[in-house]
Amino acid sequence: MPAAEKTTPNASPALDFKNPPDQKVIDACVHCGFCLATCPSYRVLGKETDSPRGRIYLMNELNQGEIPLSPSTVEHFDSCLGCLACATACPAGVDYGELIAATRSQIERNHPRPWVEKLFRQLLFSTFPYPRRLRWLLGPLALYQRTGLQSLLRRSDLLEKLLPQPLVAMESLAPEVTADAFTDPWPEVIPAQGETRYRVGMILGCVQRVFLPEVNAATIRVLTANGCEVIIPKSQGCCGALSQHQGQEEQAQDLARQMMDAFANEKLDAVLINASGCGHTLKEYGQILAEDADYCERAQAFANQVQDVQEFLDSVGLTTPLSPLQAEPLSVVYQDACHMLHGQKIQEQPRRLLKQIPGLELREPADAALCCGSAGIYNILQPEVGDELGRQKVRNLCNTKATVIASANVGCNMQLRKHLALQQQEVPILHPMQLLDFSIRSVALSDGVSGHDLEQ
């Protein structure tokens, strides 16, 4: 049966009755302040109202009808990255992720944003979760890059003069368009190499399949080399993570249903994902569709099957031999994506996999648990805070003097590439699946090459 909607004891003029922030969860906060040091927005902005504790105070006041859902109130919820570091640090076990998700849904239903901001958000939510629509933009983007116009405009200050800040931020994150970005070349069933140990479904993602297709290619090769038959339904779309994280509740639910329907007729040992933000949302389908009588039980069963690909491979074990990636020891720094570390509590599994590569030396950065500033589309909607966090993250990663950065989330990868370029650092960023793939295929890494170069 679907779960009952939560309601506040008294009607609030600011919020509606559909799943307001749960007062019991709010009351569990003991206001100790342990969350402050872990909160990236508080570190940058330095305001109590831009911290988890401050936002919980605001949620309580909204629930009690003591303050309106005004622009000055909403800006403090918009400043939250949703990284969940505060939940990891909280000694009282407050589920801040549940609170911010409920609050953002309320904001989207009950707060009229300025028309320019509303239009820009609609552009993002009508484009990014739909791979076909994203691919319509690839031709103009490729032309913009190939003609040298991108380089020319980036060297000048014309973009900053002509475009609003969010559009400038979006342009700055655009990766190089490759030929592989225009199609998904894989059949629906890819057989295992040798004996079939497992039959797994694979989710391609929306932004990743378009802008980092080499990561999916490497993941498929690693899985098949380790005895997995890989199932890739053609009808799959976006998992809904982007929409869910920004309070677009109905869109997230629709995308979740479509994703489940795409895999409905497959008997699988696991459904695998190689992007951490997507994985966290996929594992929450039971909550996202809890009030849907037709899907709630199926949603929880589907969520129970979802695993990050690193989590899965660490559990079942690698069976294929691994080769050194270069003659000398290779130093790699692993970057923890927030929704992997704080959302899914996956920390050691990727490191254990990477350490199995002969000659690989794993290094750890300072402030490893601090968000890089990507957070879905946060670095587009809140570019000043996103940029500061990106600068800090890249500085900490480069201070390890590692030869390669390993990062398992598409948003993080795009953010890090931008800030590496801004700091004139030429350290390649590779998904752990790419490193395993190169090791399996005995592909040697060369200094100064990118993930796209290595894939060729």
N, C-alpha and C positions, 0 to 999 in steps of 0.2 A: 504494500500500500504506500502511496506517496506520503511524504512527511507533511505535517501541518505547517502552515505559514506561521512565522513568529510575529507577534504583535507587541507593541508597547502597552503598558498598563493604561496609560491615558493617551488620548489622541494628541498628536503633535501637529501644530499648524505648518511645520516645516517639512514633515515627512508623511508619506502615505502608509497604509497599513500592510503593504506587501513586504515582508521580510526586512524590517528596519534593523539596525545594529542590535544584536541580542544584548538586552540589559544585563543578563547574568554574566555574560562574558566581559562586558564593560566593568561590572562590579568586582570581577576577579582581579582587576589591576590594583596593585597595592601602592602604586605611584612611587616605587623605590628609585627609579631613574637609571637602572642598569641598562636600559635600552638606549639611552642617549648616546653613549660612546660608540655604539654599533650602527647608529642611524646615519646614512650618508647625507641625507638632506639637512639634518641638524648640524652635521660637521661643516657643511658649506655655508648654510644660511645663519646658523647660530641662534635661531629663535625657538623658544619652547613650543610654540604653536606649530612648528615644522618638525616636531619630534613625535614618536609614537605616543608617549605619555600625553603630550599636549593635544594630539588629535583625539585621543580617547576622552579627554576632558570635553572637547568640542562635541564628540558623538553623544556623550551623556547629556549635554545641554540641549542638543537637537532633539533627543528622545523626550526630554522633559518639556520641550516647547519654550525653553528659556531664551533661545537665540534663533534668528531666521536663517534660512539657507541662502545667504547673501553672497555676492561675489567675494567679499573679504573673508568669509568663512570657507567657501569652496576652494580658494587659492591654496589653503593649507592642506587640503586633501589632494589637490592636483600636484603639490610639490612632493608627495610620497612616491617613491620608486616602486613600492610593492616588493622589495627585495627579500623581506621576511627575516632579515638578520636580527631584528628585535625579538621575534618569536623564539629564535635559538637562544638568545641571551636571557629571556624572561624567566626568573625563578618561580613565578606563580603559574607558568604555563598558559598565559593568556593567548588565545588564538587570534592574533592581530590580523592575520590573513583573512579570516572570516569577517572580521569587523570592517576592514577597508573595502572588501568586495561588496558587502551589503551597502555601505555608505556610498560607494561610487555608483551603484545601480540606482539608489535614491536620487543622487545628483542628476544623473542622466534623464530621469523621469520628471523631476520636479524643479530643476533649476534652468531657467532660460538663459543660455549663453549668448554673448554678443554674436551677431549674425556672421561676421567674418570668421570668428573662431568656430562657430557651428558648421559653417560651410567647409572649412579646412578639415575638421574632424570627419565630416561625412565623406570627403574625398579619400581620406586615409582608410576608413572602414569599408568603403565601397571598392577599394582597389587592393590593398595588401592581402586580405584573406582569400583572394581569388587569383590563382596562378594564371589563368587565361588572360584576365584583364592586365595583370602585371606584364605579361609577355607582349601585350599590345604596345607597351611603352618602351620595349627593348630596342626596336628599330630606331626611333628618334634618339634614344639615349646613346646607342652605338654610334650614330651619325655625329652626335654632339661630341663624343669622345674622339672618334677617328679623325675628324676635321681639325682637331686642335683647338676648337672653340672652348672646350672645358678648361684646358691648360691656360689659355689666354685669359679667360674670365677669372679663374682662381688666382692668377698672378696679380690681377687688378683688384680694385675695390668696388667694381661695378655691381657685383651680385648683392653686396651689402647695401648699396645705395638704391638698387632697383626693386629688391624683393623683401618681403617681411622675413623676420628672423627664422621662423619655423621652416620656410621654404629654403632659405640659405642652408640651414642645418640638414635638411633632407638631401639637398644637392651634394653636400660635403661628404655624405655617407655612401653615395652611389659607387658600387664596385665596378671594375672593368667588365664589360659585357663580352662573353665568350660565345662561340658557336653552339656549345653544349647547352646554353641557357634556354634555347628556343623550344626544345622538345624533351619529353621523357622517353628515352630510347629503349627501356627495358620491357620485356614481355611480362605477362601477369604471373607466370610461374618460372622461376629460375632454379634449376636443379642443384643439389649439393654436389660438391666434388667428392667422389668416393662414396662411402657409406653414409646414408642419411641418418643423422642423429636426432634432428628436430625439424619440425615444420613451423616456420615463423612468418607472421605478417610484418610488413615494413611500411611505415608511414613516411612519405617523402617530404612533408612540410609544404608550406606555400612560398615563403620568401626564400628558403634554403634551396628548393629545387630550381628556382630561377637564378639566384645570384651566387650560390655555391654548389652547383651540381656535382662537382668533383668529390664532395664529401659523401653524397649518396652513392656515387660509383664505388668509392673506396669501401664504404660500409657493406655493400652487396658482395664485393669480392672477399672481404674478411669473413663474412658469414658463410658464404658457400665453401670457402677454403676450410672452414671448421665444421663441415658436415651439416649445414643448415639448408634446407629447401626454403627459398624465399618467395613469399606470395605478395604481389603488389597490385591490388585492385585498381583498375583504370578509373573507376568512379570516385576514388577518394579525393577529398579536397583539403580544406584547412581544418585543423583540430579545434579552432575557436579560442586559442590562447590569447591572441591580441585583443579580441573583443571582450573576453572575460576579464582580463586585467584592467580594462578601462570602463567597466560598468555597462557594456553593451549586452545586456542580459539575454534579450530575445535572439539576437544574432548568434551569440555563443551557443545557445541551446539548439538553434536550427543547425548550426555547423556540427555540433556534437551528434545530433541524430543522423545527419548525412554520413558522418565518419563511421558510426556504428553500422549503418545500413550497408556501407561498402564492404564491410568484413563479415556481414551477417551469415553468409552461407559457407564460410570457411572454418574448418576444424584445425585449430592452431594450438601449438604449445605455448606461444607467447605472441604478443603484438609489440613490436620494437620501434623505438624512436631514437634518433641520434641528436636531438636538439632539446636542451634542458627545459626551456620555457614551455615547449609543447608537452614534454613528458609530465610536467607538474599538472598542467590542465587536464591531460588525458586521464591521469590518476584520480582526478576530482569529478569525473563524469557522474558518479553516483550522487554527489551533492548538487551538481549543476542541474541534473534532471530529476531530482528527488520528488518534485511535485507533478511529474508527468506520469500518469497512471499507466500509460502504454509502454514507457521506456525505462521507468525507474529501476526495476529489477535487472533488466538487460544492461542498463548503464553501469550498475555496480559490478556485474559479472565481467563486462568489457574492461572496466577500470582495473579489476583484479588481474587481468591478463597482461596489462601494459607494463613494460620494463624499459628502462634506458638500455641501449645496446651494450654499454660498458658494464652495467649491472648484470645483464644476462650473461655475457661472455665470461665475466669473473666467476659467476656461479657455476656455469657448465664446464668451464675450462677450455683452453686452447689446445687443439690437437695437431696443428700443422707447425712445422719447424720455423723458427724465426732467425733471421740473419742480421748481423750488424748493419747499421745504416751508413757507416763510414769507417775508414781504417782506424782513425783515432776515436777515443771516447766522445760521445755526443752529449752535450749538456742541454737539457730541456727543462724549462720552467712551466709548471702546470698552473693554469688559471682557473680557479673555481668559479663557475657560473652560479649566480645566486639561487636560481630555482632548482639547481642540482644540489647545492650544498645545504641551503636552508629549507627549501621546499620539499625535496625528495630525500634528504639526509644521505646523499651519496657523496662520499669523500674519498675513502680508501680504495674503492673498486677501480677507478681509472688509474690510480697510481700503481696498484698491483699489476695491472695489465701492461703499463708502460715499462715497468721494471723488468718484465720478462724479455724485453728486447736486448740482445747482447750488446754490451758497451754503452748502454744508455744511462746517463747520470741525471737523476731527477733533482731539481733545485726548487726551493720554496721562496716566494716573495714575501716582503713585509706587507702587513695589512691584507693578507690573502682573502679574508672574508668580507672585505669592503667592496661594494658594487662598483662596476666599471662605468656606470652612468648610462648604459644602453637601455635596459629595462623596457623591452618592447619598442614602443615609439616615444618613450620618455625623452630621449635625446633629441627628438624632433619638436615635441611640445614644450619642453623645458630645457632649451639648448644651453643656457648659461650654467646651470647646475650640472647638466650632463657633461659639458665640456670640461669643467673643473675636475669632475670625478674621473673622466677619461685621461686627463693629464696626469693625475696622481697614480692611476693604475699603471699606465705605461711606464712612468718613471720607476715605480717599484719593480715591475717586471724586468726592465732593462738593467736595473741595479744588480740583478743576480748574475749578469754577464753570460746568461745562457745563449746558446746558439739558435735555439728554436723555442717558440711559445706554443704550448699545446692548449687549445681551448675548444670546448665541446658545445658551443652555442652560437648560432648564426648571428644573432644580434651583437653578442660580445665580439665576435670576430670582425664584424664591420666597424664597430666602434674602435677597437684596438688598431685596426689598419689605418683608420683616419688619424688617430693621435700618434701613431708611430711615424707616419709621414710628416705630420706637423712638427715633430721633434727630430726629424731627419735621422730616424733610426731604421735600419734595413734588416730587421729581424723577421724572418718568415713566421706566419701563424698557420698552424696545421691542426686539424682535428685529430684526436688520438686514433681514430679509425684510419686516417691517412698514414700515420706513422706505422701502425700495425700492418697496413696494406703494403707499404714500401718494404717493410721487413720481411713479409711473407714472399714478396716477389723479388727480393734481393736488389731493390732499387737504391742506389747510393744517393745520399743527399749532398748537394753542393752548396757552398756558401753563396749567399746573396740571391737565392732563387725564391720565387713565390710559390704558393700552393698551386696556382694555375700552371706555372712552368713545370712543376714536378709531376703534374698529372699527365703531361703529354707523353 
